Amino acid sequence: MQQPLLLSAGCIPALILLAAVSLERWRRKRRGERQPLSEKLLRPPGYSLQRKLEDLNDNFNGWFAGAFLFSTLAIIFASVVPANLSARILYLTMFGSAAAICTILAWRTLWNIRSYRMGLLGEQAMAEELQRLIPSGYKIFHDIPCEKGDRKWNIDHVAVGPAGVFAIETKYRTKRPGKAGEDHKAEFDGIKIQFSSGNYDANAPEQARQNARRLAALLTKATGERVTAQPIVALPGWYVTLKANSDVKVLSGKQVAGFISKEPAQLSDKLIQQISYQLEQRCRDVEF
């Protein structure tokens, strides 16, 4: 009986911590605590990904705790009934299966966390590059929420300034050695992005195109003026070669600001302000 008791005692610190966290949340809610800021903030780059990462981290912690708890229970219950072999097998099977399921789900969640972290890093890197446009009269918005009916999506970045509206979709991909040992080159043939590793992406250009069309329709309706948006796919960290003309521009992260700043002016200051106001209203929804 000593071993099960010792194993049970090992769970006590975790249970005390869980109870303490729950009690503190309840006390804060009962006291009516709230943040001092009443005005909502603009969305930072990758805001949607940050929220998804928070949920995934909570899920991972839950699955990890479940795997630990069920493994411990399997050992405890198998130990307290040593004389009954069938009961021991039942407990080991039941709690062991639960522990295995929790372990698999924790592992899958961990892979999703890695993917979202990569996406978040890419959007943050692209946001830093876009800051170079601000001295030229551009306003930059990140993670613009959009919806149509039951469908919801977001546009990674939007730049608004003298040359117009630019809808930027960021794709942050890991590099793998390809032909001639190259791992940093990408080519766009007007339809798909071909990477040096042999992989290709035909979805990103179409996604950027659709985002730009929807954004243009949204802003046209909101401002009462005809607004168009230029779709851009940004690949931070890649050297990009364009093999064909297309309405979608596929550029490296460091090329985007230079491309936009060299485009001819076409928007009046008044329309820039109107568009910026509409985007700010849509993006100012961050609460504490």
LINTA-V786369 format. One record per residue. N is the residue number from 1. RES is the residue in three letters. BURIAL is I if it has 24 or more other C-alpha atoms within 12 Angstrom, else O. Layout:
# LINTA-V786369
n:N res:RES burial:BURIAL
n:N res:RES burial:BURIAL
This chain:
# LINTA-V786369
n:1 res:MET burial:O
n:2 res:GLN burial:O
n:3 res:GLN burial:O
n:4 res:PRO burial:O
n:5 res:LEU burial:O
n:6 res:LEU burial:O
n:7 res:LEU burial:O
n:8 res:SER burial:I
n:9 res:ALA burial:O
n:10 res:GLY burial:O
n:11 res:CYS burial:O
n:12 res:ILE burial:O
n:13 res:PRO burial:O
n:14 res:ALA burial:O
n:15 res:LEU burial:O
n:16 res:ILE burial:O
n:17 res:LEU burial:O
n:18 res:LEU burial:O
n:19 res:ALA burial:O
n:20 res:ALA burial:O
n:21 res:VAL burial:O
n:22 res:SER burial:O
n:23 res:LEU burial:O
n:24 res:GLU burial:O
n:25 res:ARG burial:O
n:26 res:TRP burial:O
n:27 res:ARG burial:O
n:28 res:ARG burial:O
n:29 res:LYS burial:O
n:30 res:ARG burial:O
n:31 res:ARG burial:O
n:32 res:GLY burial:O
n:33 res:GLU burial:O
n:34 res:ARG burial:O
n:35 res:GLN burial:O
n:36 res:PRO burial:O
n:37 res:LEU burial:O
n:38 res:SER burial:O
n:39 res:GLU burial:O
n:40 res:LYS burial:O
n:41 res:LEU burial:O
n:42 res:LEU burial:I
n:43 res:ARG burial:I
n:44 res:PRO burial:I
n:45 res:PRO burial:I
n:46 res:GLY burial:I
n:47 res:TYR burial:I
n:48 res:SER burial:I
n:49 res:LEU burial:I
n:50 res:GLN burial:I
n:51 res:ARG burial:O
n:52 res:LYS burial:O
n:53 res:LEU burial:I
n:54 res:GLU burial:O
n:55 res:ASP burial:O
n:56 res:LEU burial:I
n:57 res:ASN burial:I
n:58 res:ASP burial:O
n:59 res:ASN burial:I
n:60 res:PHE burial:I
n:61 res:ASN burial:O
n:62 res:GLY burial:O
n:63 res:TRP burial:I
n:64 res:PHE burial:I
n:65 res:ALA burial:I
n:66 res:GLY burial:I
n:67 res:ALA burial:I
n:68 res:PHE burial:I
n:69 res:LEU burial:I
n:70 res:PHE burial:I
n:71 res:SER burial:I
n:72 res:THR burial:I
n:73 res:LEU burial:I
n:74 res:ALA burial:I
n:75 res:ILE burial:I
n:76 res:ILE burial:I
n:77 res:PHE burial:I
n:78 res:ALA burial:I
n:79 res:SER burial:I
n:80 res:VAL burial:O
n:81 res:VAL burial:O
n:82 res:PRO burial:O
n:83 res:ALA burial:O
n:84 res:ASN burial:O
n:85 res:LEU burial:O
n:86 res:SER burial:O
n:87 res:ALA burial:O
n:88 res:ARG burial:O
n:89 res:ILE burial:O
n:90 res:LEU burial:O
n:91 res:TYR burial:I
n:92 res:LEU burial:I
n:93 res:THR burial:O
n:94 res:MET burial:O
n:95 res:PHE burial:I
n:96 res:GLY burial:I
n:97 res:SER burial:O
n:98 res:ALA burial:I
n:99 res:ALA burial:I
n:100 res:ALA burial:I
n:101 res:ILE burial:O
n:102 res:CYS burial:I
n:103 res:THR burial:I
n:104 res:ILE burial:O
n:105 res:LEU burial:I
n:106 res:ALA burial:I
n:107 res:TRP burial:O
n:108 res:ARG burial:O
n:109 res:THR burial:I
n:110 res:LEU burial:I
n:111 res:TRP burial:O
n:112 res:ASN burial:O
n:113 res:ILE burial:I
n:114 res:ARG burial:O
n:115 res:SER burial:O
n:116 res:TYR burial:I
n:117 res:ARG burial:I
n:118 res:MET burial:I
n:119 res:GLY burial:I
n:120 res:LEU burial:I
n:121 res:LEU burial:I
n:122 res:GLY burial:I
n:123 res:GLU burial:I
n:124 res:GLN burial:I
n:125 res:ALA burial:I
n:126 res:MET burial:I
n:127 res:ALA burial:I
n:128 res:GLU burial:I
n:129 res:GLU burial:I
n:130 res:LEU burial:I
n:131 res:GLN burial:I
n:132 res:ARG burial:I
n:133 res:LEU burial:I
n:134 res:ILE burial:O
n:135 res:PRO burial:O
n:136 res:SER burial:O
n:137 res:GLY burial:I
n:138 res:TYR burial:I
n:139 res:LYS burial:I
n:140 res:ILE burial:I
n:141 res:PHE burial:I
n:142 res:HIS burial:I
n:143 res:ASP burial:I
n:144 res:ILE burial:I
n:145 res:PRO burial:I
n:146 res:CYS burial:I
n:147 res:GLU burial:O
n:148 res:LYS burial:O
n:149 res:GLY burial:O
n:150 res:ASP burial:O
n:151 res:ARG burial:O
n:152 res:LYS burial:O
n:153 res:TRP burial:O
n:154 res:ASN burial:I
n:155 res:ILE burial:I
n:156 res:ASP burial:I
n:157 res:HIS burial:I
n:158 res:VAL burial:I
n:159 res:ALA burial:I
n:160 res:VAL burial:I
n:161 res:GLY burial:I
n:162 res:PRO burial:I
n:163 res:ALA burial:I
n:164 res:GLY burial:I
n:165 res:VAL burial:I
n:166 res:PHE burial:I
n:167 res:ALA burial:I
n:168 res:ILE burial:I
n:169 res:GLU burial:I
n:170 res:THR burial:I
n:171 res:LYS burial:I
n:172 res:TYR burial:I
n:173 res:ARG burial:I
n:174 res:THR burial:O
n:175 res:LYS burial:O
n:176 res:ARG burial:O
n:177 res:PRO burial:O
n:178 res:GLY burial:O
n:179 res:LYS burial:O
n:180 res:ALA burial:O
n:181 res:GLY burial:O
n:182 res:GLU burial:O
n:183 res:ASP burial:O
n:184 res:HIS burial:I
n:185 res:LYS burial:I
n:186 res:ALA burial:I
n:187 res:GLU burial:I
n:188 res:PHE burial:I
n:189 res:ASP burial:I
n:190 res:GLY burial:I
n:191 res:ILE burial:I
n:192 res:LYS burial:I
n:193 res:ILE burial:I
n:194 res:GLN burial:I
n:195 res:PHE burial:I
n:196 res:SER burial:I
n:197 res:SER burial:O
n:198 res:GLY burial:O
n:199 res:ASN burial:O
n:200 res:TYR burial:O
n:201 res:ASP burial:I
n:202 res:ALA burial:O
n:203 res:ASN burial:O
n:204 res:ALA burial:I
n:205 res:PRO burial:I
n:206 res:GLU burial:I
n:207 res:GLN burial:I
n:208 res:ALA burial:I
n:209 res:ARG burial:I
n:210 res:GLN burial:I
n:211 res:ASN burial:I
n:212 res:ALA burial:I
n:213 res:ARG burial:I
n:214 res:ARG burial:I
n:215 res:LEU burial:I
n:216 res:ALA burial:I
n:217 res:ALA burial:O
n:218 res:LEU burial:I
n:219 res:LEU burial:I
n:220 res:THR burial:O
n:221 res:LYS burial:O
n:222 res:ALA burial:O
n:223 res:THR burial:O
n:224 res:GLY burial:O
n:225 res:GLU burial:O
n:226 res:ARG burial:O
n:227 res:VAL burial:I
n:228 res:THR burial:I
n:229 res:ALA burial:I
n:230 res:GLN burial:I
n:231 res:PRO burial:I
n:232 res:ILE burial:I
n:233 res:VAL burial:I
n:234 res:ALA burial:I
n:235 res:LEU burial:I
n:236 res:PRO burial:I
n:237 res:GLY burial:I
n:238 res:TRP burial:I
n:239 res:TYR burial:I
n:240 res:VAL burial:I
n:241 res:THR burial:I
n:242 res:LEU burial:O
n:243 res:LYS burial:O
n:244 res:ALA burial:O
n:245 res:ASN burial:O
n:246 res:SER burial:O
n:247 res:ASP burial:I
n:248 res:VAL burial:I
n:249 res:LYS burial:I
n:250 res:VAL burial:I
n:251 res:LEU burial:I
n:252 res:SER burial:I
n:253 res:GLY burial:I
n:254 res:LYS burial:I
n:255 res:GLN burial:I
n:256 res:VAL burial:I
n:257 res:ALA burial:I
n:258 res:GLY burial:O
n:259 res:PHE burial:I
n:260 res:ILE burial:I
n:261 res:SER burial:I
n:262 res:LYS burial:O
n:263 res:GLU burial:O
n:264 res:PRO burial:O
n:265 res:ALA burial:O
n:266 res:GLN burial:O
n:267 res:LEU burial:I
n:268 res:SER burial:O
n:269 res:ASP burial:O
n:270 res:LYS burial:O
n:271 res:LEU burial:I
n:272 res:ILE burial:I
n:273 res:GLN burial:O
n:274 res:GLN burial:I
n:275 res:ILE burial:I
n:276 res:SER burial:I
n:277 res:TYR burial:O
n:278 res:GLN burial:I
n:279 res:LEU burial:I
n:280 res:GLU burial:I
n:281 res:GLN burial:O
n:282 res:ARG burial:I
n:283 res:CYS burial:I
n:284 res:ARG burial:O
n:285 res:ASP burial:O
n:286 res:VAL burial:I
n:287 res:GLU burial:O
n:288 res:PHE burial:O
